[in-house]
Amino acid sequence: MTSEFVPQASASVQYVAVDEESEGQRLDNFLIRVLKGVPKTHVYRIIRSGEVRRNKGRVSADDRVVAGDVLRIPPLRVSERAQAKALHPVAPARDFPVVFEDDALMAIAKPAGVAVHGGSGVSYGVIEQMRQARPLARFLELVHRLDRETSGLLLIAKKKQALRAMQDQFRERETGKTYLAMVKGSWPERLKVLDQPLHKYLLPDGERRVKVVSPDHPDGMRSVTLVKVIQRLRLPTGEQNSFDAFTLLEVTIKTGRTHQIRVHLANAGHVILGDDKYGDFELNRQLARAGLRRMFLHAWRLRLRHPVSGENMELHAQLPQELQEWVVSMDRLPN
C-alpha cells in the first residue's frame, strides 16, 4: 500500500495507507492530492456517500488523517485528459500579506473572496497558490480554516510538528480567536454570551448550511460565542433610506464550529452585513449600492502559544481598507 498512486479506468477497490508526512491533513485535501486525475467534485461525492472508509469506519471530509490510517477507495473512472491535467499545476502562484513568519509557522492576512483551499467547485485556494509561490518550501499546511468571504488571520504550518502542536491547541480550545463583525440593528448591551448548539445539514442542491438547535438535539454541537459592543453606527443622514442602526462587534469564539459566528448572530436577530447565506438579502442589495460589497466579518486577533518555543503570542490583522473606509464613512451613535 502507498499514499501515492494514479487510479486507472479499470481500477477496483484500492487501499491507501497514510504516511507520516501526510499526518494531520484533512481527508479531502489528502485524497485530492493522491487521487491524481480525479475531479474534486467526484472526491467529495465519494466521501459524502460513505464509499471512502478509514480503518473500515465512515469518515468526513474535514476529519484529519493519522499516519497508519488505511483508507478504502472505491472504483474510480478517470479520463486520460483528466489525468494529464492533474500533472500540471492549476493554481497560479500568489503570495499573501505576511503578519508573522518564522521557521515553523506563518500567519497571513487572507483577503475576502478567496477560499483557503480547493474543493467543492473551487479549483484552488490560498494553500495551493502559496505552494506554487514557494516551490522550495518542503511543508505548507493549513492549521485551520476561514470562510471564503471572511478576511483576516490565517495560520499555516511550515513543519509537521508545528501543525500537530497548533491543531492540539485548537482542539483543546487553548487559542483565542476574535473577529470584528458589523451587524444589522442595535445589539443589546446585556447580550454577551451566546451558548447554543449548532447542527450542520445539506440543502437539496448539496450546499452546506448550519442552524441553531435545541440543547437536547441528538446531533447538536455545543457552541459558545462571546460578544462585545465596540460602536453603534448609522449611515450619514441623507443616505439612510431603509437602513437601520448598525453595531460593530468584537466577537470571540470559544468553539470553532462551521459558520458559528454567522449563525449565532443571525439567530439573535442581528445578521452580519453582506452575509449571502444567513443575512438580510434585500439589505445586502442596498448596502452594495451604498458601497459595501462584501461580508463584514474579519478575523482580527489570534492568541496562541508558539508551537516550538511555547511563547505566548498575540497576532493582529487590521481591517482591510474597504472595511475601514466603510466604518469611517458612518455616523457614530451613543453606546
N, C-alpha and C positions, 0 to 999 in steps of 0.2 A: 504494500500500500504506500501511496505517496501523496504529498499535498500539491503536486504539480502534474496535471495531465490535460490533454486535449480530447474531449469527448468525440466519438465518431458517430456517424449516422446509424450504424448498426449496433451501437452500444446497448448492453443490457444493464441491469442494476450494477452500480460500481460503489466501492467503498473508499473513502479518503481519510487518511489519518492526519490530524492536525500536528504540525511540527512546533518546536519551541519558539521559533521566530514569529510564528503566527499567533501565539497565545495572546489573548486579550482583545483580538479583533472582533468586531461584530460579525455575526454569522453571514449576513447579507454581503458585507464587504469581502469576507474571506471567499465566499462562493463566486462572487463576481470576478475576483482575481484568478481563481484556479480553474473556473469553467470557461476557458478561453473560447470565444466564438459563440457563446450562448447569450442571447439578448437578455438585458437586465430585467425586462418585463417578465420573461419566462422564469428567471431565477426567483423573482418574488412570487410568481404564481405557484411554483412547486413547494416553496416554503409555506405559503398560506394554506395550501391544500393538505399539508401534513405528509407529503411524499418524501420530504427530506427528514431523516431521523438522526438523532445524535445518541449514540450508545443505546439504540433501539427505542428511545423515547422521543416524543414530539419536541420541537424546538421552534422558537420565534426568531424573526429577522433581527431583532435587537439584542438577542442573547449573545454573550461573549464566549468565544470558543476557548478551550483549555488544551494545552499540549497533551497528546494522547487520546483526545476525543476521536471517535470513529464516526464519520458521517456517511449515512446511506444516501446515495444519489440515484434517483430513478432513471430509466432510459431516456436519453435526450436525442433530439434530432437537430443537427446543426448544419446549415448550408456551408458550402465551400467559401462563398462570398463572405459570410459572417465570420468564418474562421480567419480568412485573410485580413478582414477589417480589424479583428481583435489583435493582430500582430503589430498594429501601428497605433501610437498614442493618439487619442481623440481630444484630450484636454489641452487647451493652449496653456503655455507657461505663463504663470502670473504670480507675482509676489503681492503680499498684503501688508498694510502698515503694522510694524512690529512694536508692541508695547513693552515686551520683555523677552530676552533670549539669553540662554547660556548653553552649555554642552548637553544638558538633559531635557530642557523644557523651553517651549516658546509660547508666548501669548500674543495673539494678533487682534486687530480691530476688524472684525468682519463687517462688510457693508450689507445693507438690506438688499434683498433681491437675489442673493447668491446662496445656493444650497451648500451645506457643509460637505456633502459627498454625493456621488451619483446614485441613481436608482429611482424606480417608480416614475418613469417618464423624464428623468433628469439625466443627461448624458454624463455630466461630470460636475464636481463641486470644488470647494476650497481645497480639500486634501489632494485631489488629483491634479489640480493646477499647480499646487506648491511642489508636488513631487516632480512635475515637469520643469518647474523653475529652478529646482535644486537637485539636479541629476546625481550629484555626488553624495547626497545625504543617504546614509545606509538605512535609516529608520525614521519614518514620519507617520505618526498615527494620531487620530483624533482622541482626545481624552473624554470629551463629552460632546453634546450637540446643541445647536441653536436652530430655531425655526428659520426657514428660508427668509421670511420677511422681517426677522429680528436682527438688529445690528448689535455690535459690541464685542466684548471679550470672548475669545475662543482659545482654549488651550490645546496645544499639540505636543505630544511627547516625541523626543528625539532619541530616546533609549527605551528598550523594553522594560527595564527595571523602573524607569520613571513612569511609564504607562501603568504598570501594576500598582505602584505606590499611589498615584493620583486616583486611579479607579477605586482603590480601597478607601481613600479619603472621601470620595463622593458617595460611595456605598454606605459608609458609616456616618454620613452626614456631618463630617468634620470640616467641610468647607462652608464659606458664607457667600452666597450668590445674591447680589442685589441689582435690581433693574430700575430704570426710570420709565414710567408709563404715564401717558395723559389719557384721561377718561372723560366720557360724557357726564355732565351733571356735577353737582357739588357733593363730593364724598363725605359721608358723615364722620366727624372727628372721632366719635366713640367707637367706630368700627375699625379695630386694629388687628384682629386675628380672624382669619378665615380657616376653619378646620372642618373640611367637608370632603368626603370620599369622592373619588373620580373613577369613571368607568370608560374604557375605550370601546368603540364599536365602529362598524363599517356602514357607509351609505350604500344604497343599491348599486352604485357605479364602482364600488370598491374603495372609495376615498375614506380615510380615517377621520373620525370625529371623537370628541370626548364630552362627557356630561357629568354633572353632579348627581350622585345617587344617595339614597338613604343610608344611614350607618349600618343597617342590617343587610344591605345588598351583598349577595354572595361573592360578587366579582368587584366590589368597590375597594379601591386602594386609598388608604388614609393619605390625605394631602393637606399640608399646612402652609399658609401664606401669611406673612406679616405686612401690614400696610401703614405707611406714614404719609400724612399730607405735607407737601412741600409748598405749594402755592395754588390758590384759586385764581382762575383767569377767565377772560372772555375776549371775543374779537372786538376791535375798536368799533365804537358807535358809528353807524352808517354801513357797517359790514355785517350786522347782526343777522338779518334775515330770520331764519328759523332756528338759529343756533342758541343753545342754552349755555349756561356757565360750564366751564371745564375745570378739571383738577389735575395738577401734576403730582404724581405719587412716587414715593420711594418704596419699592416692593421687594421684600426678601423672602426667598423660598426656603423652607426647611426640608421639603421633599422635592424631588426632581421629576415630577410626572409630566407626561406629554401634554402640551398646551395648558399647563396648570394655571399660570397667571391669567391667560386669556379667558379661560372658562370660569375661574373663581371670580374675577372682576365682573364679567358679564352676568354671572348668576346673581351677583349683588345688585344688579340694576345699573351698572356703570361700565359700559363697554369701552374697550380701548379704541381710540380714534384710528380709523383706517383699517381696522381688522376685517379682512374679507371672508372670514369663516364664522366668527361669532359676533360680529359687530352690527351696527346700525347702517344698513346698506344705503338708504336714502341720505343719511347724514354724511356718509363717506363720499357720495357724489358731490354734495355741497362743499365738503371740505376740499375735495380735489380742485373745484373751481376757485376756491379761496387760497390754494397753494400747497395744501398738504396732500401729497400723492403717495404716501406710504403709511405703514402702521407705526404708531408712536409707541414702540417698545424697544428698549435699548439695554443690553447687558452692560451695566455701568461699573460695578465694583465686584472684585473677587478676592476673598480672603482664603489663604491656604497655607500649608506648610510645604516648603520646598522638598521635593521627593528625594533628594540626595542629602542635602545639608540639614534638613529639618527646621530651617529658619522660617519664622512666621513672616508671611508676605501679604501685602495688600496692593492689588493692581487696580488701575482705573483706566477706562476708555471714555474720553469726553464725548459728549453728544455730537453726532455728525452735524455738519454745517446746516443741512436743510432743516434739522430739528431745532437747532439753536436759533435760526432765523425765524422759525415759526413761533417759538416762545417769546423772542424779543418783540415781535410784532403785536403781541396781545396786551390787553389792559389787565393790570393787577386788581384783584378784589381782596377785601379784608379776609383774613383767615378765620 
